[in-house]
Amino acid sequence: MRIGKQDNGFTSISTSDAHSITVRGLDLTNEIIGHLDFTHYFWLLVTGKAPTETQKFFANAVLCAIAEHGLVPSVAVARMTMAAAPEALQGAVAAGLLGCGSVVLGSAETAGRFLSDQIRMAEEAGIPFSEAAKQGVASLRAEKQPIPGFGHPQHSAGDPRALRLLSLAREHGIEGRYIQMLQAVQDVLPDVIGRALPVNVNGAIPAVMLDAGYPLDALKGISLLARTASLIGHLQEEAERPIGFMMAGAAADRIGFAES
């Protein structure tokens, strides 16, 4: 049984023959290896175009910002997986990445789509960003949904990663409609939900990256790439100085039992 479209089947990313490998139109051995850094190569692979120096700068900044934040759920599950299956580094990395969703790590994508939706509403309806932001936040509030990209359980006074990324965007002159919409949403929060919330790193990442020209549909990918590096670091430490079973034991001690 055939599922999905069956025509127009091709890839524009890579091909090879007996003597060469071509990636996005460049010869891998003569034009990429030893010539491009990995962030440049990542942008080229995703978009099909070489990044500008500004785009590469912000991709690097974002990768550094989101890679590591302690024993968060993705790290905890990876280290516990490594403890149970020390021969399966790839399984432990995969376990950590599988939890990249709308609450943790993958929320940059959710925030990016929310900003994009409000920008489209403003442009199609011919209304100010402030009004589109107010309607968007009110709609989420009515559905009892969180405001993506805002609030943080630890950094209640302001996520330092978000503040730094937005400061760099100002310094480099890339503030565009996504950062403007992010600011519009922040400005209407007190009136719509009754309190202010700080921008978190998963609000700053899409605003900065989308204004820099990164594709919306690939937003989750940059978080996945960054967190993969962090997971490998944690798993190397787990191999040398294991805490995975300690974490599992602490969970068992913390969670009580109740008859269903």
FIFIVO-140593 format. One record per residue: residue number from 0; residue in one letter; x, y, z of N, C-alpha, C in turn. Coordinates in steps of 0.02 Angstrom, whole numbers, plus 50000, padded with zeros to 5 digits. Each point is the difference from the previous one (the first is absolute). Example, Ala and Ser with C-alpha at 12.3 -4.5 7.8 and 13.67 -1.06 7.14 Angstrom:
<pts>
<pt 0 'a' <50660 49716 50390> <49955 50059 50000> <50045 50060 50000>>
<pt 1 's' <49982 50053 49964> <50042 50059 50003> <49961 50055 50037>>
</pts>
This chain:
<pts>
<pt 0 'm' <50042 49940 50000> <49958 50060 50000> <50044 50062 50000>>
<pt 1 'r' <49987 50046 49955> <50037 50062 49997> <49967 50053 50043>>
<pt 2 'i' <50041 50035 50038> <49975 50053 50044> <50037 50065 49982>>
<pt 3 'g' <49963 50054 49993> <50030 50064 49986> <50014 50010 49926>>
<pt 4 'k' <50030 50057 49983> <50014 50017 49931> <50053 49952 49972>>
<pt 5 'q' <49992 49981 49938> <50046 49953 49968> <50038 50032 49942>>
<pt 6 'd' <49994 50065 49991> <50035 50033 49945> <50052 50048 50027>>
<pt 7 'n' <50040 50027 49955> <50049 50053 50017> <50049 49977 50053>>
<pt 8 'g' <50024 49939 49994> <50046 49974 50051> <50072 50016 49985>>
<pt 9 'f' <50029 50045 50040> <50071 50016 49993> <50025 50033 50064>>
<pt 10 't' <50066 50002 50007> <50031 50036 50056> <50050 50049 49972>>
<pt 11 's' <50006 50057 50032> <50048 50051 49979> <50058 50006 50049>>
<pt 12 'i' <50006 49953 50046> <50051 50007 50052> <50066 49968 49981>>
<pt 13 's' <49999 49937 49980> <50064 49967 49990> <49996 49946 49947>>
<pt 14 't' <50056 49991 49965> <50007 49944 49953> <50073 49980 49997>>
<pt 15 's' <50015 49943 49972> <50070 49978 49997> <50010 49954 49940>>
<pt 16 'd' <50062 49994 49979> <50019 49951 49949> <50064 49966 50023>>
<pt 17 'a' <50032 49965 49957> <50059 49961 50020> <50058 50044 50023>>
<pt 18 'h' <49999 50064 49980> <50058 50042 50014> <49986 50061 50044>>
<pt 19 's' <49937 50016 50011> <49986 50061 50037> <49934 49996 50038>>
<pt 20 'i' <49993 50045 50049> <49938 50008 50038> <49981 50074 49995>>
<pt 21 't' <49939 50014 49980> <49977 50069 49993> <49945 50014 50050>>
<pt 22 'v' <50007 50054 50038> <49950 50020 50050> <49979 50072 49986>>
<pt 23 'r' <49936 50009 49987> <49973 50067 49985> <50042 50036 49948>>
<pt 24 'g' <50020 49962 49949> <50036 50030 49944> <50074 50008 50010>>
<pt 25 'l' <50026 49982 50058> <50072 50007 50015> <50033 49932 50004>>
<pt 26 'd' <50062 49997 49978> <50038 49939 50007> <50021 49990 50073>>
<pt 27 'l' <49979 49944 50029> <50011 49990 50072> <50074 50004 50019>>
<pt 28 't' <50042 49966 49963> <50071 49996 50020> <50039 50063 49982>>
<pt 29 'n' <49983 50034 49945> <50040 50056 49977> <49971 50069 50017>>
<pt 30 'e' <49935 50002 50017> <49970 50066 50014> <49968 50005 50070>>
<pt 31 'i' <49992 49944 50034> <49968 50002 50066> <50048 49981 50055>>
<pt 32 'i' <50028 49939 49996> <50045 49976 50053> <50063 50044 50002>>
<pt 33 'g' <50013 50031 50057> <50058 50044 50006> <49987 50071 49978>>
<pt 34 'h' <49941 50012 49973> <49983 50068 49976> <49942 50031 50039>>
<pt 35 'l' <49950 49961 50018> <49941 50026 50034> <49999 49978 50072>>
<pt 36 'd' <49979 50044 50046> <49988 49978 50068> <49931 49966 50004>>
<pt 37 'f' <49987 49966 50055> <49940 49958 50003> <49936 50042 50000>>
<pt 38 't' <50000 50058 50031> <49939 50042 50000> <49983 50023 49930>>
<pt 39 'h' <50050 50019 49963> <49989 50018 49929> <49971 49941 49962>>
<pt 40 'y' <50029 49941 50012> <49978 49940 49965> <49928 49982 50020>>
<pt 41 'f' <49984 50007 50064> <49932 49986 50024> <49950 50045 49964>>
<pt 42 'w' <50014 50065 49997> <49954 50047 49967> <49993 49982 49926>>
<pt 43 'l' <50056 49984 49968> <49998 49980 49930> <49958 49938 49990>>
<pt 44 'l' <50008 49949 50042> <49962 49939 49994> <49925 50014 50007>>
<pt 45 'v' <49981 50042 50048> <49930 50012 50014> <49967 50044 49948>>
<pt 46 't' <50034 50053 49979> <49968 50049 49957> <50020 49994 49926>>
<pt 47 'g' <50055 49967 49986> <50025 49996 49932> <50041 50061 49980>>
<pt 48 'k' <50009 50047 50046> <50037 50061 49985> <50054 50011 50054>>
<pt 49 'a' <50055 50029 49979> <50052 50017 50049> <49975 50057 50045>>
<pt 50 'p' <50014 49996 50065> <49978 50055 50044> <50043 50062 49991>>
<pt 51 't' <49970 50057 50013> <50040 50061 50006> <50039 49997 50066>>
<pt 52 'e' <50047 50044 50009> <50037 50001 50063> <49953 50014 50059>>
<pt 53 't' <49950 50042 49989> <49952 50015 50053> <49958 49939 50016>>
<pt 54 'q' <49977 49964 49949> <49960 49940 50012> <50041 49948 50038>>
<pt 55 'k' <50062 49991 49980> <50043 49951 50034> <50013 50022 50073>>
<pt 56 'f' <50009 50064 50010> <50011 50026 50068> <49940 49982 50045>>
<pt 57 'f' <49939 50011 49976> <49942 49987 50042> <49985 49926 50006>>
<pt 58 'a' <50015 49961 49949> <49993 49927 50008> <50047 49976 50054>>
<pt 59 'n' <50061 50024 50001> <50048 49981 50052> <49975 50022 50069>>
<pt 60 'a' <49975 50061 50004> <49977 50027 50064> <49943 49958 50027>>
<pt 61 'v' <49953 49982 49957> <49942 49962 50022> <50020 49929 50019>>
<pt 62 'l' <50044 49969 49962> <50023 49932 50017> <50032 50000 50069>>
<pt 63 'c' <50040 50051 50015> <50031 50004 50066> <49947 50013 50054>>
<pt 64 'a' <49950 50040 49984> <49951 50020 50050> <49957 49941 50023>>
<pt 65 'i' <49982 49955 49954> <49950 49949 50015> <50030 49932 50015>>
<pt 66 'a' <50065 49990 49990> <50029 49933 50006> <49995 49973 50071>>
<pt 67 'e' <50013 50041 50050> <50009 49972 50067> <49964 50042 50053>>
<pt 68 'h' <49964 49966 50045> <49968 50035 50057> <49992 49951 50058>>
<pt 69 'g' <50051 49960 50013> <49999 49957 50059> <49961 49935 49989>>
<pt 70 'l' <49976 49972 50055> <49968 49934 49999> <49926 50006 49983>>
<pt 71 'v' <49987 50027 49942> <49932 50007 49974> <49974 49932 49978>>
<pt 72 'p' <49934 49993 49986> <49973 49934 49985> <50036 49962 49945>>
<pt 73 's' <50019 50034 49946> <50034 49964 49945> <50066 49971 50023>>
<pt 74 'v' <50035 50036 50043> <50065 49976 50025> <49988 49943 50050>>
<pt 75 'a' <49951 50008 50044> <49986 49949 50051> <49983 49933 49967>>
<pt 76 'v' <49956 50002 49950> <49980 49937 49969> <50058 49969 49962>>
<pt 77 'a' <50042 50041 49970> <50058 49974 49963> <50049 49967 50048>>
<pt 78 'r' <50013 50032 50057> <50048 49971 50048> <49973 49937 50032>>
<pt 79 'm' <49935 49997 50014> <49971 49939 50028> <50000 49944 49948>>
<pt 80 't' <49990 50017 49936> <50003 49950 49947> <50071 49973 49994>>
<pt 81 'm' <50049 50044 50004> <50070 49979 49996> <50018 49955 50059>>
<pt 82 'a' <49973 50015 50059> <50014 49958 50058> <49973 49930 49989>>
<pt 83 'a' <49941 49994 49969> <49969 49935 49990> <50029 49964 49940>>
<pt 84 'a' <50025 50037 49950> <50028 49969 49940> <50064 50037 49980>>
<pt 85 'p' <50054 49989 50037> <50062 50038 49988> <50031 49988 49932>>
<pt 86 'e' <49980 49946 49966> <50027 49986 49933> <49964 50039 49946>>
<pt 87 'a' <49946 50035 50016> <49957 50030 49949> <50000 50077 50005>>
<pt 88 'l' <50057 50029 49984> <50004 50073 50000> <49947 50030 49955>>
<pt 89 'q' <49991 49971 49941> <49950 50026 49953> <49930 49996 50028>>
<pt 90 'g' <49985 49948 50038> <49934 49994 50031> <49989 50052 50053>>
<pt 91 'a' <50053 50015 50038> <49994 50051 50053> <49991 50069 49969>>
<pt 92 'v' <50036 50015 49947> <49991 50064 49966> <49929 50005 49972>>
<pt 93 'a' <49978 49946 49968> <49932 49999 49972> <49948 50010 50054>>
<pt 94 'a' <50009 49968 50057> <49952 50007 50055> <49995 50073 50022>>
<pt 95 'g' <50057 50034 50003> <50000 50070 50019> <49964 50044 49950>>
<pt 96 'l' <50008 49984 49935> <49970 50042 49948> <49926 49987 49990>>
<pt 97 'l' <49977 49940 50018> <49930 49983 49988> <49952 50043 50042>>
<pt 98 'g' <50025 50029 50054> <49957 50042 50041> <50000 50073 49979>>
<pt 99 'c' <50026 50015 49941> <50001 50069 49976> <49930 50017 49975>>
<pt 100 'g' <49961 50034 50041> <49931 50013 49983> <49978 50070 50017>>
<pt 101 's' <49936 50009 50007> <49971 50067 50006> <50013 50032 50068>>
<pt 102 'v' <50021 49960 50050> <50013 50028 50067> <50074 50014 50011>>
<pt 103 'v' <50043 49953 49980> <50072 50007 50012> <50038 49992 49934>>
<pt 104 'l' <50045 50045 49988> <50047 49998 49943> <49966 50014 49933>>
<pt 105 'g' <49948 49963 49983> <49966 50011 49936> <49954 50059 50000>>
<pt 106 's' <49994 50034 50057> <49953 50056 50005> <50021 50060 49959>>
<pt 107 'a' <50063 50002 49977> <50020 50054 49954> <49960 49997 49936>>
<pt 108 'e' <49987 49939 49977> <49959 49992 49939> <49929 50025 50013>>
<pt 109 't' <49971 49982 50057> <49932 50021 50017> <49997 50076 50003>>
<pt 110 'a' <50049 50031 50032> <50002 50073 50005> <50008 50032 49932>>
<pt 111 'g' <50043 49970 49958> <50010 50028 49934> <49936 49999 49958>>
<pt 112 'r' <49963 49945 50005> <49938 49995 49961> <49947 50049 50028>>
<pt 113 'f' <50001 50010 50066> <49953 50049 50029> <50016 50070 49975>>
<pt 114 'l' <50064 50019 50001> <50019 50066 49975> <49982 50007 49927>>
<pt 115 's' <50014 49948 49961> <49984 50002 49928> <49925 50009 49988>>
<pt 116 'd' <49960 49964 50039> <49927 50005 49993> <49976 50071 50015>>
<pt 117 'q' <50028 50030 50052> <49977 50067 50019> <50023 50052 49949>>
<pt 118 'i' <50059 49990 49972> <50023 50046 49947> <49954 49995 49940>>
<pt 119 'r' <49983 49938 49981> <49956 49991 49943> <49931 50031 50013>>
<pt 120 'm' <49975 49992 50061> <49935 50030 50018> <50004 50076 49992>>
<pt 121 'a' <50053 50030 50026> <50007 50073 49997> <50003 50024 49928>>
<pt 122 'e' <50038 49964 49958> <50009 50021 49931> <49937 49990 49959>>
<pt 123 'e' <49966 49944 50010> <49939 49986 49962> <49942 50044 50020>>
<pt 124 'a' <49996 50015 50066> <49944 50041 50025> <50016 50074 49999>>
<pt 125 'g' <50063 50018 49987> <50018 50070 50000> <49995 50032 50069>>
<pt 126 'i' <50019 49961 50052> <49996 50027 50068> <50071 50005 50029>>
<pt 127 'p' <50009 50041 50052> <50066 50005 50031> <50022 49934 50031>>
<pt 128 'f' <50065 49991 50006> <50027 49941 50033> <49972 49993 50071>>
<pt 129 's' <49990 50057 50033> <49975 49998 50069> <49931 49969 50003>>
<pt 130 'e' <49957 50015 49952> <49933 49972 49999> <50001 49925 49983>>
<pt 131 'a' <50042 49981 49952> <50006 49929 49984> <50027 49962 50059>>
<pt 132 'a' <50049 50029 50035> <50028 49967 50059> <49947 49991 50054>>
<pt 133 'k' <49960 50052 50010> <49948 49997 50051> <49949 49945 49984>>
<pt 134 'q' <49980 49996 49937> <49952 49948 49980> <50030 49930 50007>>
<pt 135 'g' <50063 49993 49982> <50033 49935 50005> <50007 49976 50071>>
<pt 136 'v' <50021 50045 50044> <50007 49983 50071> <49932 49985 50031>>
<pt 137 'a' <49950 50040 49983> <49932 49988 50026> <49974 49933 49979>>
<pt 138 's' <50014 49980 49938> <49977 49935 49975> <50033 49943 50039>>
<pt 139 'l' <50066 50006 50011> <50035 49948 50040> <49973 49999 50071>>
<pt 140 'r' <49987 50058 50027> <49974 50004 50069> <49932 49966 50005>>
<pt 141 'a' <49958 50012 49950> <49933 49971 50001> <50003 49923 49997>>
<pt 142 'e' <50051 49975 49966> <50009 49927 49995> <50044 49972 50056>>
<pt 143 'k' <50019 50043 50047> <50041 49981 50057> <50068 49971 49978>>
<pt 144 'q' <50027 50031 49948> <50064 49980 49974> <50054 50049 50023>>
<pt 145 'p' <50062 49976 50011> <50054 50046 50018> <50018 50045 49942>>
<pt 146 'i' <50032 50055 50015> <50023 50046 49949> <50069 49977 49979>>
<pt 147 'p' <50008 49973 49940> <50065 49971 49981> <50054 50053 49995>>
<pt 148 'g' <50057 49984 50032> <50056 50046 49997> <50004 50048 50059>>
<pt 149 'f' <49954 49991 50049> <49999 50046 50057> <49996 49962 50065>>
<pt 150 'g' <50033 50028 50051> <50001 49969 50067> <50055 49949 50007>>
<pt 151 'h' <50025 49994 50062> <50051 49950 50015> <49997 49985 50075>>
<pt 152 'p' <50001 49936 50019> <49994 49983 50071> <50059 50023 50043>>
<pt 153 'q' <50057 50010 49970> <50059 50021 50038> <50019 50073 49987>>
<pt 154 'h' <49999 50020 49936> <50022 50067 49982> <49940 50048 49998>>
<pt 155 's' <49968 50009 50057> <49939 50041 50002> <50013 50074 49987>>
<pt 156 'a' <50062 50021 50013> <50016 50070 49989> <50023 50013 49928>>
<pt 157 'g' <50003 49948 49960> <50022 50006 49931> <50051 49946 49983>>
<pt 158 'd' <49987 49963 49948> <50045 49947 49978> <50063 50032 49972>>
<pt 159 'p' <50058 49989 50032> <50060 50035 49976> <50020 49981 49929>>
<pt 160 'r' <49983 49939 49979> <50015 49980 49931> <49959 50040 49950>>
<pt 161 'a' <49936 50008 50015> <49956 50039 49956> <50023 50073 49998>>
<pt 162 'l' <50016 50028 50057> <50022 50070 50003> <50062 50010 49958>>
<pt 163 'r' <50046 49953 50003> <50062 50006 49962> <49987 49995 49925>>
<pt 164 'l' <49959 49952 49979> <49986 49992 49929> <49965 50062 49972>>
<pt 165 'l' <49952 50027 50037> <49964 50059 49976> <50045 50062 49999>>
<pt 166 's' <50046 50003 50049> <50048 50054 50000> <50046 49997 49939>>
<pt 167 'l' <50022 49939 49983> <50043 49992 49941> <49962 50018 49936>>
<pt 168 'a' <49935 49983 49999> <49960 50018 49941> <49997 50075 49990>>
<pt 169 'r' <49994 50037 50056> <50000 50073 49996> <50068 50025 49976>>
<pt 170 'e' <50053 49973 50028> <50067 50022 49983> <50016 49989 49926>>
<pt 171 'h' <49975 49945 49973> <50016 49982 49931> <49947 50024 49950>>
<pt 172 'g' <49949 50034 50025> <49951 50030 49956> <49957 49952 49961>>
<pt 173 'i' <49982 49943 50032> <49958 49952 49964> <49929 49999 50027>>
<pt 174 'e' <49983 50046 50045> <49932 50000 50028> <49950 50012 49944>>
<pt 175 'g' <49956 49950 49990> <49949 50005 49949> <49932 49987 50028>>
<pt 176 'r' <49956 49975 49958> <49930 49993 50021> <49990 49946 50053>>
<pt 177 'y' <50042 49949 50002> <49992 49948 50051> <50018 50026 50069>>
<pt 178 'i' <50055 50037 50005> <50018 50029 50065> <49949 50054 50019>>
<pt 179 'q' <49975 50036 49951> <49949 50050 50014> <49936 49967 50027>>
<pt 180 'm' <49981 49944 49971> <49940 49965 50024> <50013 49970 50070>>
<pt 181 'l' <50060 49975 50011> <50017 49974 50066> <49991 50056 50052>>
<pt 182 'q' <50025 50059 49985> <49993 50056 50045> <49927 50021 50009>>
<pt 183 'a' <49962 49997 49946> <49929 50017 50004> <49963 49952 50046>>
<pt 184 'v' <50015 49936 49994> <49969 49950 50044> <50018 50015 50073>>
<pt 185 'q' <50064 50013 50013> <50021 50014 50069> <49964 50061 50027>>
<pt 186 'd' <49990 50050 49958> <49969 50062 50023> <49926 49991 50018>>
<pt 187 'v' <49965 49954 49966> <49928 49993 50014> <49985 49950 50056>>
<pt 188 'l' <50050 49963 50022> <49987 49948 50051> <49969 50027 50064>>
<pt 189 'p' <50024 50055 50028> <49969 50024 50063> <49925 50015 49993>>
<pt 190 'd' <49980 50029 49943> <49930 50016 49991> <49957 49938 49987>>
<pt 191 'v' <50028 49950 49964> <49959 49943 49979> <50000 49945 50053>>
<pt 192 'i' <50057 49986 50029> <50002 49945 50050> <50009 50024 50071>>
<pt 193 'g' <50009 50065 50009> <50003 50028 50067> <50068 50004 50031>>
<pt 194 'r' <50052 49979 49963> <50068 50005 50027> <50051 49999 49944>>
<pt 195 'a' <50058 50027 50015> <50055 49999 49951> <50036 49933 50002>>
<pt 196 'l' <50028 49980 49944> <50042 49940 49997> <50063 50017 49961>>
<pt 197 'p' <50058 49974 50021> <50061 50013 49962> <50003 49956 49938>>
<pt 198 'v' <50034 50024 49948> <50014 49959 49942> <50050 49947 50022>>
<pt 199 'n' <49987 49937 49982> <50049 49947 50014> <50041 49985 49937>>
<pt 200 'v' <50049 49956 50007> <50045 49987 49944> <49963 49972 49940>>
<pt 201 'n' <49945 49963 50012> <49963 49971 49945> <49953 50050 49967>>
<pt 202 'g' <49995 50060 50028> <49967 50055 49966> <50050 50040 49960>>
<pt 203 'a' <50059 50010 50028> <50052 50038 49966> <50028 49964 49939>>
<pt 204 'i' <50008 49933 50006> <50031 49962 49945> <49961 50008 49935>>
<pt 205 'p' <49934 49986 49998> <49966 50008 49936> <49999 50072 49975>>
<pt 206 'a' <49991 50047 50045> <49997 50070 49979> <50066 50020 49966>>
<pt 207 'v' <50055 49982 50032> <50066 50019 49973> <50015 49961 49937>>
<pt 208 'm' <49990 49934 50001> <50017 49959 49942> <49957 50015 49939>>
<pt 209 'l' <49935 50010 50011> <49956 50016 49944> <50015 50068 49970>>
<pt 210 'd' <50016 50049 50043> <50020 50065 49974> <50067 49996 49963>>
<pt 211 'a' <50042 49951 50018> <50064 49991 49966> <49992 49962 49934>>
<pt 212 'g' <49940 49971 49988> <49988 49966 49937> <49999 49925 50003>>
<pt 213 'y' <49998 49971 50060> <49997 49927 50007> <49929 49977 49988>>
<pt 214 'p' <49990 49940 49969> <49932 49978 49984> <49959 49978 50061>>
<pt 215 'l' <49937 50020 50000> <49954 49984 50055> <49994 49925 50011>>
<pt 216 'd' <49993 49961 49947> <49988 49929 50007> <50059 49961 50029>>
<pt 217 'a' <50059 50031 50001> <50060 49967 50026> <50020 50024 50070>>
<pt 218 'l' <49956 50039 50033> <50019 50028 50065> <50017 49947 50051>>
<pt 219 'k' <49960 49946 50004> <50015 49949 50049> <50068 49969 49989>>
<pt 220 'g' <50021 49998 49937> <50064 49969 49983> <50059 50032 50034>>
<pt 221 'i' <49999 50067 50007> <50058 50032 50030> <50005 49983 50074>>
<pt 222 's' <49943 49993 50034> <50001 49978 50070> <50023 49928 50006>>
<pt 223 'l' <49978 49957 49953> <50022 49930 50001> <50075 49995 49990>>
<pt 224 'l' <50026 50038 49953> <50072 49998 49988> <50039 50023 50061>>
<pt 225 'a' <49979 50055 50030> <50035 50026 50059> <49997 49950 50058>>
<pt 226 'r' <49941 49973 50013> <49993 49956 50057> <50037 49934 49989>>
<pt 227 't' <50009 49978 49937> <50038 49940 49987> <50071 50008 50026>>
<pt 228 'a' <50030 50057 49988> <50068 50012 50025> <50003 49995 50076>>
<pt 229 's' <49951 50031 50032> <49998 49998 50073> <49990 49929 50026>>
<pt 230 'l' <49955 49962 49968> <49988 49931 50022> <50063 49958 49995>>
<pt 231 'i' <50038 50009 49948> <50061 49961 49993> <50048 50017 50057>>
<pt 232 'g' <50003 50064 50018> <50042 50020 50057> <49976 49968 50065>>
<pt 233 'h' <49935 50001 50013> <49973 49969 50060> <50011 49925 50001>>
<pt 234 'l' <49995 49968 49942> <50008 49928 49997> <50073 49979 50008>>
<pt 235 'q' <50046 50043 49977> <50070 49986 50014> <50014 50006 50074>>
<pt 236 'e' <49970 50050 50033> <50008 50005 50073> <49966 49942 50035>>
<pt 237 'e' <49943 49978 49974> <49966 49942 50029> <50043 49938 49998>>
<pt 238 'a' <50037 49992 49945> <50045 49942 49994> <50057 50004 50050>>
<pt 239 'e' <50024 50060 50014> <50057 50010 50045> <49978 50005 50074>>
<pt 240 'r' <49943 50031 50011> <49978 50015 50068> <49924 49993 50002>>
<pt 241 'p' <49975 49939 50003> <49928 49988 49991> <49956 50027 50056>>
<pt 242 'i' <49943 50030 49979> <49949 50021 50048> <49931 49979 49977>>
<pt 243 'g' <49996 49963 49944> <49935 49982 49972> <49957 49961 50048>>
<pt 244 'f' <50029 49949 50034> <49961 49961 50047> <49984 50040 50063>>
<pt 245 'm' <50043 50048 50018> <49984 50044 50056> <49939 50042 49984>>
<pt 246 'm' <49996 50024 49938> <49943 50040 49979> <49936 49958 50000>>
<pt 247 'a' <50006 49938 49976> <49942 49956 50001> <49978 49985 50071>>
<pt 248 'g' <50048 49989 50044> <49984 49987 50070> <49968 50060 50034>>
<pt 249 'a' <50025 50060 49983> <49971 50061 50029> <49927 50008 49977>>
<pt 250 'a' <49986 49982 49938> <49931 50003 49976> <49956 49952 50037>>
<pt 251 'a' <50025 49939 50012> <49961 49950 50036> <49986 50023 50072>>
<pt 252 'd' <50049 50033 50031> <49991 50025 50068> <49951 50059 50003>>
<pt 253 'r' <50000 50039 49948> <49959 50061 49999> <49927 49987 49986>>
<pt 254 'i' <49986 49949 49959> <49932 49986 49978> <49969 49948 50045>>
<pt 255 'g' <49945 50019 50032> <49966 49953 50046> <49954 49953 49962>>
<pt 256 'f' <49968 49956 50037> <49954 49951 49970> <49931 50011 50029>>
<pt 257 'a' <49950 49994 49956> <49931 50007 50023> <49958 49948 49964>>
<pt 258 'e' <49953 49971 50035> <49955 49951 49969> <49959 50035 49946>>
<pt 259 's' <49992 49967 49942> <49962 50031 49946> <49925 49991 50012>>
</pts>
